[in-house]
Amino acid sequence: MKQRIKNILRPPYQFARYIALRFIAHRHFKAIKLNDGLNIERVTSQSTSFFGYYNVSPENKKGQILFCSPIAGTDHVALYYRNDDKDMLIGETAAHNWQQGCMSQWGYTNTTRAYYNRYNSATDTYECAVYDTEQQREIDVLPMPINALSKQEDYALSLNYDRLAVMRPDYGYFCHKNIELPSNDTDGIWHIDTATKETTLIISLQQLIDLKPVDTMIGATHKVNHIDIAPDGSRFMFLHRWVGPKGRFMRLITANADGSDLYILNGDKMTSHSYWVNNTHIISFCHTPETGDAYVMFEDKTANHFKVSQKLPVTDGHPSTIRGGEWTVTDTYPGHDAMSRLYLYNIATDNLICLGRFYQPLKFKGTGRIDLHPKWNMAGTKVYFESGHNGKRNLYAINISNLIKETKS
């Protein structure tokens, strides 16, 4: 209830503060403030552009950059890749949302392959198309939409985007009308063999309900979301969430690639955004009895965990790491000043750097809000993020290679 009241009061407060600072106090309003020596680059000349979530790189090893742009007069977006300052069209899709785009991502072993979800009107199903930028054509189709792809590209994991459309519209797709959700026995997480196209339900919602059930699950509706696969592909993590008469609850769970050996890392009060640091450790913004609300490092399949740093902001963000956890980038939601912060953190030196702050106009709200969702390029020299500080949603990049060198020395 307290958080709900804050959410209601925040927009009028932010608007009043903006008016006071810019027009009454006659202060010069800065929509963006960068750390000294840094420059920001808008990825494309398209009037609106975005990529999606925080745990996937929009740039492949050849420097090609994936992004989406809305198609005027439709509910579709066009998917492009930026190559040598040219926007090359891959295709268009109705299977998208503002927070995750169309789950577009590059292959790691086949670096010119771009995967993206789309709606097939002929079969009335969602699927995943595979496009090769070297061949400049579609080369494959997976029979289900993906939520995560292994770095080895041998399998992907899927979930029910209709269930998200009903329970969590921020991340759902909306091509189906009058949705009737399947039973808990027949819904959950699917494994997709990318070679054979075989799909298997490897974890059902009912399995999760039966896994150390608690009384808050009585009368609740369940879903899974935010699947992420470990770098070596051996295990994956996901959030099991349920909403019922007693409120909203969640657990962070890991499993083998085939859905076996389930392990509850954290629950049930609050677990938000998480990321694999390496094959055995996960950073998550969450609540534990020992740390309170904090960025926490978990060791998979053990009770070992600790607060990452006293310096990191005690507010939810979207963390991702490179080089086995040497560097972490994360962000904050817009504060009372409507500014989102972007942070770089070195776990070895406990050095926290604010890369910049960015004004997010109040018109971007609800499911259409703009979160920075920072993500690395594969070389670990750039940070990509979305922002609306210029009045439109766009994908930006900051080159931090010199800053990392200076910090190391």
FIFIVEX-814164 format. One record per residue (C-alpha): residue in three letters; x, y, z. Coordinates in nm, 3 decimals, padded with zeros to 5 digits. Each point is the difference from the previous one (the first is absolute). Last residue first. Layout:
N
pt r=ALA	east=X	north=Y	up=Z
...
//
This chain:
409
pt r=SER	east=04.572	north=00.231	up=-01.327
pt r=LYS	east=-00.315	north=-00.207	up=-00.025
pt r=THR	east=-00.223	north=00.306	up=00.034
pt r=GLU	east=00.181	north=00.179	up=-00.283
pt r=LYS	east=-00.028	north=-00.303	up=-00.227
pt r=ILE	east=-00.371	north=-00.041	up=00.083
pt r=LEU	east=-00.061	north=00.369	up=-00.071
pt r=ASN	east=00.182	north=-00.027	up=-00.332
pt r=SER	east=-00.218	north=-00.293	up=-00.113
pt r=ILE	east=-00.324	north=00.169	up=00.114
pt r=ASN	east=-00.162	north=00.066	up=-00.337
pt r=ILE	east=-00.358	north=00.109	up=00.067
pt r=ALA	east=-00.282	north=-00.124	up=-00.221
pt r=TYR	east=-00.358	north=00.111	up=-00.060
pt r=LEU	east=-00.330	north=-00.157	up=-00.105
pt r=ASN	east=-00.288	north=00.244	up=-00.034
pt r=ARG	east=-00.338	north=00.088	up=00.147
pt r=LYS	east=-00.094	north=00.356	up=-00.085
pt r=GLY	east=00.005	north=00.326	up=00.198
pt r=ASN	east=00.378	north=00.046	up=-00.001
pt r=HIS	east=00.033	north=-00.161	up=00.346
pt r=GLY	east=-00.198	north=-00.306	up=-00.110
pt r=SER	east=00.262	north=-00.265	up=00.073
pt r=GLU	east=00.095	north=-00.352	up=-00.103
pt r=PHE	east=00.341	north=-00.148	up=00.082
pt r=TYR	east=00.322	north=-00.132	up=-00.156
pt r=VAL	east=00.327	north=-00.017	up=00.192
pt r=LYS	east=00.320	north=-00.026	up=-00.200
pt r=THR	east=00.343	north=-00.158	up=00.048
pt r=GLY	east=-00.097	north=-00.349	up=00.119
pt r=ALA	east=00.089	north=-00.164	up=-00.332
pt r=MET	east=-00.346	north=-00.157	up=-00.026
pt r=ASN	east=-00.175	north=00.335	up=00.031
pt r=TRP	east=-00.140	north=00.044	up=00.344
pt r=LYS	east=-00.359	north=00.058	up=00.113
pt r=PRO	east=-00.178	north=00.273	up=00.197
pt r=HIS	east=-00.379	north=-00.027	up=00.043
pt r=LEU	east=-00.047	north=00.380	up=00.014
pt r=ASP	east=-00.367	north=-00.043	up=00.089
pt r=ILE	east=-00.246	north=00.194	up=-00.213
pt r=ARG	east=-00.366	north=-00.034	up=00.090
pt r=GLY	east=-00.247	north=-00.127	up=-00.260
pt r=THR	east=-00.147	north=-00.269	up=00.227
pt r=GLY	east=-00.077	north=00.274	up=00.251
pt r=LYS	east=00.159	north=00.334	up=-00.083
pt r=PHE	east=00.183	north=00.192	up=-00.271
pt r=LYS	east=-00.189	north=00.330	up=-00.006
pt r=LEU	east=00.183	north=00.099	up=00.318
pt r=PRO	east=00.319	north=00.070	up=-00.190
pt r=GLN	east=00.305	north=-00.200	up=00.111
pt r=TYR	east=00.300	north=00.221	up=00.081
pt r=PHE	east=00.336	north=-00.174	up=-00.018
pt r=ARG	east=00.283	north=-00.032	up=00.252
pt r=GLY	east=00.352	north=-00.101	up=-00.084
pt r=LEU	east=00.287	north=-00.243	up=00.034
pt r=CYS	east=-00.027	north=-00.002	up=00.379
pt r=ILE	east=00.310	north=-00.187	up=00.112
pt r=LEU	east=00.022	north=-00.255	up=00.283
pt r=ASN	east=00.340	north=-00.145	up=00.101
pt r=ASP	east=-00.008	north=-00.306	up=00.226
pt r=THR	east=00.350	north=-00.084	up=-00.132
pt r=ALA	east=-00.069	north=-00.363	up=-00.096
pt r=ILE	east=-00.375	north=00.049	up=-00.058
pt r=ASN	east=00.044	north=00.283	up=-00.248
pt r=TYR	east=-00.325	north=00.193	up=-00.047
pt r=LEU	east=-00.136	north=00.212	up=-00.283
pt r=TYR	east=-00.322	north=00.192	up=00.064
pt r=LEU	east=-00.278	north=00.158	up=-00.210
pt r=ARG	east=-00.248	north=00.224	up=00.180
pt r=SER	east=-00.357	north=00.075	up=-00.107
pt r=MET	east=-00.125	north=00.354	up=00.061
pt r=ALA	east=-00.366	north=00.085	up=00.059
pt r=ASP	east=00.110	north=00.226	up=00.291
pt r=HIS	east=-00.192	north=-00.221	up=00.244
pt r=GLY	east=00.202	north=-00.291	up=-00.134
pt r=PRO	east=-00.018	north=-00.161	up=-00.344
pt r=TYR	east=00.080	north=-00.374	up=00.030
pt r=THR	east=00.360	north=-00.080	up=00.080
pt r=ASP	east=00.278	north=-00.153	up=-00.205
pt r=THR	east=00.256	north=-00.279	up=-00.015
pt r=VAL	east=00.339	north=-00.080	up=-00.154
pt r=THR	east=00.228	north=-00.259	up=00.155
pt r=TRP	east=00.370	north=-00.047	up=-00.066
pt r=GLU	east=00.226	north=-00.282	up=00.114
pt r=GLY	east=-00.292	north=-00.243	up=00.009
pt r=GLY	east=00.145	north=-00.276	up=-00.213
pt r=ARG	east=00.122	north=00.238	up=-00.267
pt r=ILE	east=-00.329	north=00.184	up=-00.041
pt r=THR	east=-00.298	north=00.072	up=00.225
pt r=SER	east=-00.366	north=00.089	up=-00.009
pt r=PRO	east=-00.218	north=00.176	up=00.254
pt r=HIS	east=-00.347	north=00.148	up=-00.056
pt r=GLY	east=-00.102	north=00.216	up=00.294
pt r=ASP	east=-00.204	north=00.001	up=00.319
pt r=THR	east=00.105	north=00.238	up=00.272
pt r=VAL	east=00.258	north=-00.012	up=00.274
pt r=PRO	east=00.260	north=00.164	up=-00.222
pt r=LEU	east=00.337	north=-00.179	up=-00.012
pt r=LYS	east=00.253	north=00.137	up=00.249
pt r=GLN	east=-00.054	north=-00.246	up=00.286
pt r=SER	east=00.105	north=-00.277	up=-00.235
pt r=VAL	east=-00.081	north=-00.352	up=-00.123
pt r=LYS	east=-00.212	north=-00.111	up=00.292
pt r=PHE	east=00.068	north=-00.368	up=00.062
pt r=HIS	east=-00.124	north=-00.347	up=-00.096
pt r=ASN	east=00.078	north=-00.361	up=00.080
pt r=ALA	east=-00.310	north=-00.218	up=00.049
pt r=THR	east=00.119	north=-00.231	up=-00.279
pt r=LYS	east=-00.129	north=-00.121	up=-00.338
pt r=ASP	east=00.133	north=00.309	up=-00.181
pt r=GLU	east=00.221	north=00.240	up=00.193
pt r=PHE	east=-00.190	north=00.322	up=00.045
pt r=MET	east=00.134	north=00.358	up=-00.012
pt r=VAL	east=-00.245	north=00.258	up=00.133
pt r=TYR	east=-00.084	north=00.351	up=-00.114
pt r=ALA	east=-00.202	north=00.127	up=00.291
pt r=ASP	east=-00.332	north=00.006	up=00.185
pt r=GLY	east=00.064	north=-00.162	up=00.339
pt r=THR	east=00.334	north=-00.177	up=00.017
pt r=GLU	east=-00.047	north=-00.286	up=00.250
pt r=PRO	east=-00.377	north=-00.046	up=-00.027
pt r=THR	east=00.029	north=00.008	up=-00.381
pt r=HIS	east=-00.150	north=00.255	up=-00.235
pt r=CYS	east=00.088	north=00.029	up=-00.366
pt r=PHE	east=00.214	north=00.161	up=-00.267
pt r=SER	east=00.172	north=-00.304	up=-00.138
pt r=ILE	east=00.354	north=-00.102	up=-00.089
pt r=ILE	east=00.041	north=-00.367	up=-00.089
pt r=HIS	east=00.290	north=-00.239	up=00.046
pt r=THR	east=00.079	north=-00.351	up=-00.127
pt r=ASN	east=00.048	north=00.023	up=-00.377
pt r=ASN	east=00.119	north=00.361	up=00.007
pt r=VAL	east=-00.152	north=00.335	up=00.098
pt r=TRP	east=-00.347	north=-00.125	up=-00.096
pt r=TYR	east=-00.249	north=00.288	up=00.029
pt r=SER	east=-00.297	north=00.094	up=00.217
pt r=HIS	east=-00.278	north=00.257	up=00.011
pt r=SER	east=-00.267	north=-00.016	up=00.272
pt r=THR	east=-00.025	north=-00.225	up=00.301
pt r=MET	east=-00.229	north=00.111	up=00.278
pt r=LYS	east=-00.180	north=-00.175	up=00.287
pt r=ASP	east=-00.008	north=-00.371	up=-00.090
pt r=GLY	east=00.271	north=-00.096	up=-00.072
pt r=ASN	east=00.362	north=-00.074	up=-00.090
pt r=LEU	east=00.222	north=-00.266	up=-00.152
pt r=ILE	east=-00.264	north=-00.270	up=-00.041
pt r=TYR	east=00.165	north=-00.297	up=-00.174
pt r=LEU	east=-00.152	north=-00.219	up=-00.271
pt r=ASP	east=00.211	north=-00.303	up=-00.097
pt r=SER	east=-00.171	north=-00.076	up=-00.332
pt r=GLY	east=-00.130	north=00.239	up=-00.265
pt r=ASP	east=00.205	north=-00.143	up=-00.289
pt r=ALA	east=00.252	north=00.287	up=00.013
pt r=ASN	east=00.043	north=-00.056	up=00.373
pt r=ALA	east=-00.197	north=00.221	up=00.235
pt r=THR	east=00.015	north=00.328	up=00.193
pt r=ILE	east=-00.277	north=00.173	up=00.197
pt r=LEU	east=-00.056	north=00.359	up=00.116
pt r=ARG	east=-00.330	north=00.013	up=00.186
pt r=MET	east=-00.291	north=00.243	up=-00.010
pt r=PHE	east=-00.300	north=00.138	up=00.188
pt r=ARG	east=-00.290	north=00.235	up=-00.066
pt r=GLY	east=-00.282	north=00.034	up=00.252
pt r=LYS	east=-00.191	north=-00.209	up=00.252
pt r=PRO	east=-00.308	north=-00.055	up=-00.220
pt r=GLY	east=00.219	north=-00.113	up=-00.291
pt r=VAL	east=00.282	north=00.089	up=-00.234
pt r=TRP	east=00.279	north=-00.247	up=-00.076
pt r=ARG	east=00.350	north=00.033	up=-00.135
pt r=HIS	east=00.263	north=-00.257	up=-00.096
pt r=LEU	east=00.305	north=00.191	up=-00.124
pt r=PHE	east=00.253	north=-00.176	up=-00.220
pt r=MET	east=00.349	north=-00.144	up=00.003
pt r=PHE	east=00.186	north=-00.223	up=-00.242
pt r=ARG	east=00.249	north=-00.283	up=00.019
pt r=SER	east=00.257	north=-00.178	up=-00.220
pt r=GLY	east=00.011	north=00.256	up=-00.279
pt r=ASP	east=00.365	north=00.094	up=00.061
pt r=PRO	east=-00.085	north=00.368	up=00.042
pt r=ALA	east=-00.296	north=-00.069	up=00.233
pt r=ILE	east=-00.345	north=00.045	up=-00.157
pt r=ASP	east=-00.244	north=00.276	up=00.097
pt r=ILE	east=-00.378	north=-00.029	up=00.030
pt r=HIS	east=-00.181	north=00.319	up=00.099
pt r=ASN	east=-00.352	north=-00.133	up=00.056
pt r=VAL	east=-00.210	north=-00.277	up=00.150
pt r=LYS	east=-00.368	north=00.019	up=00.089
pt r=HIS	east=-00.245	north=-00.094	up=00.274
pt r=THR	east=-00.354	north=00.096	up=00.103
pt r=ALA	east=-00.072	north=-00.022	up=00.372
pt r=GLY	east=-00.287	north=-00.163	up=00.190
pt r=ILE	east=00.240	north=-00.145	up=00.257
pt r=MET	east=00.356	north=00.093	up=-00.103
pt r=THR	east=00.044	north=00.225	up=00.304
pt r=ASP	east=-00.021	north=-00.318	up=00.212
pt r=VAL	east=00.340	north=-00.124	up=-00.114
pt r=PRO	east=00.093	north=-00.286	up=-00.233
pt r=LYS	east=00.351	north=-00.153	up=00.013
pt r=LEU	east=00.002	north=-00.097	up=-00.368
pt r=ASP	east=-00.359	north=-00.108	up=-00.063
pt r=ILE	east=-00.090	north=00.342	up=-00.144
pt r=LEU	east=00.311	north=-00.015	up=-00.217
pt r=GLN	east=-00.092	north=-00.341	up=-00.134
pt r=GLN	east=-00.351	north=00.130	up=-00.069
pt r=LEU	east=00.145	north=00.284	up=-00.202
pt r=SER	east=00.160	north=-00.260	up=-00.222
pt r=ILE	east=00.372	north=-00.039	up=-00.058
pt r=ILE	east=00.145	north=-00.183	up=-00.302
pt r=LEU	east=-00.282	north=00.050	up=-00.252
pt r=THR	east=00.175	north=-00.134	up=-00.309
pt r=THR	east=00.044	north=00.148	up=-00.347
pt r=GLU	east=00.182	north=-00.181	up=-00.283
pt r=LYS	east=00.133	north=00.238	up=-00.266
pt r=THR	east=00.267	north=-00.264	up=-00.089
pt r=ALA	east=00.298	north=00.239	up=-00.006
pt r=THR	east=-00.122	north=00.281	up=00.229
pt r=ASP	east=-00.125	north=-00.246	up=00.264
pt r=ILE	east=-00.266	north=00.207	up=00.176
pt r=HIS	east=-00.055	north=-00.053	up=00.375
pt r=TRP	east=-00.332	north=00.126	up=00.136
pt r=ILE	east=-00.071	north=00.169	up=00.334
pt r=GLY	east=-00.345	north=00.009	up=00.162
pt r=ASP	east=-00.344	north=-00.111	up=-00.117
pt r=THR	east=-00.166	north=-00.340	up=-00.036
pt r=ASP	east=-00.039	north=-00.101	up=00.364
pt r=ASN	east=-00.086	north=00.355	up=00.109
pt r=SER	east=-00.303	north=-00.012	up=-00.229
pt r=PRO	east=-00.012	north=00.208	up=-00.316
pt r=LEU	east=-00.091	north=00.370	up=00.004
pt r=GLU	east=-00.301	north=00.113	up=-00.201
pt r=ILE	east=00.080	north=00.310	up=-00.202
pt r=ASN	east=-00.290	north=00.191	up=-00.153
pt r=LYS	east=00.228	north=00.156	up=-00.264
pt r=HIS	east=00.340	north=-00.120	up=-00.122
pt r=CYS	east=00.243	north=00.244	up=-00.165
pt r=PHE	east=00.084	north=00.162	up=00.333
pt r=TYR	east=00.348	north=-00.102	up=00.106
pt r=GLY	east=00.101	north=00.018	up=00.367
pt r=TYR	east=00.287	north=00.162	up=00.189
pt r=ASP	east=-00.151	north=00.321	up=00.142
pt r=PRO	east=-00.342	north=-00.170	up=-00.006
pt r=ARG	east=00.082	north=-00.208	up=00.310
pt r=MET	east=-00.289	north=-00.234	up=00.088
pt r=VAL	east=-00.212	north=-00.011	up=-00.316
pt r=ALA	east=00.264	north=00.081	up=-00.262
pt r=LEU	east=00.249	north=-00.204	up=00.204
pt r=ARG	east=-00.226	north=-00.303	up=-00.026
pt r=ASP	east=-00.029	north=00.059	up=-00.375
pt r=TYR	east=00.380	north=00.015	up=-00.019
pt r=ASN	east=00.016	north=-00.360	up=00.124
pt r=LEU	east=00.363	north=-00.097	up=00.051
pt r=SER	east=00.300	north=-00.098	up=-00.211
pt r=LEU	east=00.354	north=-00.124	up=00.045
pt r=ALA	east=00.258	north=-00.031	up=-00.277
pt r=TYR	east=00.237	north=-00.279	up=-00.093
pt r=ASP	east=00.320	north=-00.077	up=-00.190
pt r=GLU	east=00.089	north=00.366	up=-00.048
pt r=GLN	east=00.324	north=-00.050	up=00.201
pt r=LYS	east=-00.070	north=00.331	up=00.171
pt r=SER	east=-00.335	north=-00.143	up=00.105
pt r=LEU	east=-00.305	north=00.197	up=-00.110
pt r=ALA	east=-00.259	north=00.147	up=00.237
pt r=ASN	east=-00.366	north=00.101	up=-00.027
pt r=ILE	east=-00.055	north=-00.157	up=-00.340
pt r=PRO	east=-00.320	north=-00.008	up=-00.203
pt r=MET	east=-00.103	north=-00.352	up=-00.108
pt r=PRO	east=00.035	north=-00.202	up=-00.321
pt r=LEU	east=00.353	north=00.122	up=-00.080
pt r=VAL	east=00.041	north=00.142	up=-00.350
pt r=ASP	east=00.312	north=-00.012	up=-00.217
pt r=ILE	east=00.211	north=00.172	up=-00.266
pt r=GLU	east=-00.163	north=00.338	up=-00.052
pt r=ARG	east=00.207	north=00.199	up=-00.247
pt r=GLN	east=00.292	north=00.240	up=-00.027
pt r=GLN	east=00.254	north=-00.283	up=-00.040
pt r=GLU	east=00.244	north=00.187	up=00.225
pt r=THR	east=-00.279	north=00.148	up=00.210
pt r=ASP	east=-00.148	north=-00.343	up=00.075
pt r=TYR	east=-00.358	north=00.005	up=00.127
pt r=VAL	east=-00.158	north=-00.246	up=00.244
pt r=ALA	east=-00.373	north=00.030	up=00.069
pt r=CYS	east=-00.156	north=-00.094	up=00.334
pt r=GLU	east=-00.364	north=-00.104	up=00.023
pt r=TYR	east=-00.334	north=00.123	up=00.133
pt r=THR	east=-00.312	north=-00.174	up=-00.120
pt r=ASP	east=-00.316	north=00.076	up=-00.199
pt r=THR	east=00.109	north=-00.252	up=-00.266
pt r=ALA	east=-00.036	north=00.231	up=-00.301
pt r=SER	east=00.039	north=00.312	up=00.217
pt r=ASN	east=00.352	north=-00.097	up=00.106
pt r=TYR	east=00.098	north=00.244	up=00.276
pt r=ARG	east=00.366	north=00.085	up=00.050
pt r=ASN	east=00.293	north=-00.060	up=00.231
pt r=TYR	east=00.357	north=00.090	up=-00.098
pt r=TYR	east=00.332	north=-00.177	up=-00.056
pt r=ALA	east=00.286	north=00.164	up=-00.190
pt r=ARG	east=00.275	north=-00.216	up=-00.149
pt r=THR	east=00.318	north=00.180	up=-00.102
pt r=THR	east=00.197	north=-00.122	up=00.304
pt r=ASN	east=-00.066	north=-00.369	up=-00.047
pt r=THR	east=00.163	north=-00.117	up=00.326
pt r=TYR	east=-00.149	north=00.278	up=00.213
pt r=GLY	east=-00.323	north=00.052	up=-00.193
pt r=TRP	east=-00.136	north=00.349	up=00.012
pt r=GLN	east=-00.312	north=00.107	up=00.181
pt r=SER	east=-00.355	north=00.122	up=-00.058
pt r=MET	east=-00.237	north=-00.063	up=00.292
pt r=CYS	east=-00.271	north=00.183	up=-00.201
pt r=GLY	east=00.045	north=00.323	up=00.197
pt r=GLN	east=00.056	north=-00.086	up=00.363
pt r=GLN	east=-00.148	north=00.298	up=00.186
pt r=TRP	east=-00.203	north=00.166	up=-00.274
pt r=ASN	east=-00.178	north=-00.315	up=-00.109
pt r=HIS	east=00.026	north=-00.229	up=-00.303
pt r=ALA	east=-00.164	north=-00.270	up=-00.206
pt r=ALA	east=-00.151	north=00.208	up=-00.284
pt r=THR	east=00.317	north=-00.041	up=-00.204
pt r=GLU	east=00.185	north=00.152	up=-00.292
pt r=GLY	east=00.301	north=-00.116	up=-00.196
pt r=ILE	east=00.378	north=00.023	up=-00.028
pt r=LEU	east=00.032	north=00.356	up=-00.134
pt r=MET	east=00.353	north=00.142	up=-00.032
pt r=ASP	east=00.062	north=00.339	up=00.159
pt r=LYS	east=00.327	north=00.140	up=-00.139
pt r=ASP	east=00.284	north=00.157	up=00.198
pt r=ASP	east=00.236	north=-00.286	up=-00.085
pt r=ASN	east=-00.258	north=-00.259	up=00.114
pt r=ARG	east=-00.295	north=00.074	up=00.227
pt r=TYR	east=-00.235	north=-00.297	up=00.021
pt r=TYR	east=-00.369	north=00.054	up=-00.034
pt r=LEU	east=-00.321	north=-00.145	up=00.146
pt r=ALA	east=-00.319	north=00.180	up=-00.101
pt r=VAL	east=-00.271	north=00.033	up=00.261
pt r=HIS	east=-00.365	north=-00.090	up=-00.039
pt r=ASP	east=-00.312	north=00.152	up=00.159
pt r=THR	east=-00.064	north=00.196	up=-00.318
pt r=GLY	east=-00.049	north=00.360	up=-00.113
pt r=ALA	east=00.370	north=00.082	up=00.005
pt r=ILE	east=00.235	north=-00.298	up=00.025
pt r=PRO	east=00.178	north=00.013	up=00.336
pt r=SER	east=00.382	north=-00.035	up=-00.001
pt r=CYS	east=00.196	north=-00.295	up=00.134
pt r=PHE	east=00.376	north=-00.037	up=00.044
pt r=LEU	east=00.286	north=-00.238	up=-00.074
pt r=ILE	east=00.356	north=00.130	up=-00.031
pt r=GLN	east=00.273	north=-00.136	up=-00.231
pt r=GLY	east=00.349	north=00.038	up=00.150
pt r=LYS	east=00.133	north=-00.322	up=-00.150
pt r=LYS	east=00.004	north=-00.173	up=00.339
pt r=ASN	east=-00.371	north=00.067	up=00.042
pt r=GLU	east=-00.163	north=00.307	up=00.155
pt r=PRO	east=-00.343	north=00.005	up=00.167
pt r=SER	east=00.139	north=-00.193	up=00.299
pt r=VAL	east=-00.250	north=-00.186	up=00.219
pt r=ASN	east=-00.057	north=00.023	up=00.376
pt r=TYR	east=-00.157	north=00.345	up=00.021
pt r=TYR	east=-00.318	north=-00.036	up=-00.202
pt r=GLY	east=-00.113	north=00.161	up=-00.319
pt r=PHE	east=00.138	north=00.162	up=-00.310
pt r=PHE	east=-00.147	north=00.344	up=-00.054
pt r=SER	east=-00.039	north=00.256	up=-00.274
pt r=THR	east=-00.218	north=00.301	up=-00.072
pt r=SER	east=00.079	north=00.276	up=-00.252
pt r=GLN	east=00.228	north=-00.231	up=-00.199
pt r=SER	east=00.342	north=00.166	up=-00.031
pt r=THR	east=00.162	north=-00.295	up=00.174
pt r=VAL	east=00.227	north=-00.088	up=00.296
pt r=ARG	east=-00.011	north=00.328	up=00.186
pt r=GLU	east=00.347	north=00.055	up=00.141
pt r=ILE	east=00.084	north=00.133	up=00.346
pt r=ASN	east=00.343	north=00.135	up=00.086
pt r=LEU	east=00.202	north=-00.049	up=00.318
pt r=GLY	east=00.291	north=00.214	up=00.117
pt r=ASP	east=-00.167	north=00.127	up=00.315
pt r=ASN	east=-00.295	north=-00.216	up=00.110
pt r=LEU	east=-00.310	north=00.088	up=-00.194
pt r=LYS	east=-00.295	north=00.228	up=00.086
pt r=ILE	east=-00.318	north=-00.018	up=-00.207
pt r=ALA	east=-00.331	north=00.184	up=-00.005
pt r=LYS	east=00.163	north=00.307	up=00.152
pt r=PHE	east=-00.241	north=00.265	up=00.127
pt r=HIS	east=00.150	north=00.343	up=00.041
pt r=ARG	east=-00.139	north=00.140	up=00.323
pt r=HIS	east=-00.257	north=00.277	up=-00.018
pt r=ALA	east=-00.138	north=-00.092	up=00.347
pt r=ILE	east=-00.353	north=00.032	up=-00.135
pt r=PHE	east=00.038	north=-00.125	up=-00.356
pt r=ARG	east=00.247	north=-00.287	up=-00.007
pt r=LEU	east=00.032	north=-00.105	up=00.360
pt r=ALA	east=-00.360	north=00.054	up=00.109
pt r=ILE	east=-00.152	north=-00.143	up=-00.318
pt r=TYR	east=00.215	north=-00.314	up=00.027
pt r=ARG	east=-00.082	north=-00.036	up=00.370
pt r=ALA	east=-00.373	north=00.022	up=-00.069
pt r=PHE	east=00.027	north=-00.263	up=-00.276
pt r=GLN	east=00.201	north=-00.234	up=00.220
pt r=TYR	east=-00.247	north=00.034	up=00.287
pt r=PRO	east=-00.297	north=-00.056	up=-00.234
pt r=PRO	east=00.167	north=-00.318	up=-00.133
pt r=ARG	east=00.119	north=-00.136	up=00.342
pt r=LEU	east=-00.329	north=00.016	up=00.194
pt r=ILE	east=-00.166	north=-00.307	up=-00.152
pt r=ASN	east=00.315	north=-00.212	up=00.009
pt r=LYS	east=00.066	north=00.101	up=00.360
pt r=ILE	east=-00.356	north=-00.098	up=00.098
pt r=ARG	east=00.048	north=-00.341	up=-00.162
pt r=GLN	east=00.331	north=-00.044	up=00.185
pt r=LYS	east=-00.173	north=00.062	up=00.335
pt r=MET	east=-00.282	north=-00.241	up=-00.089
//
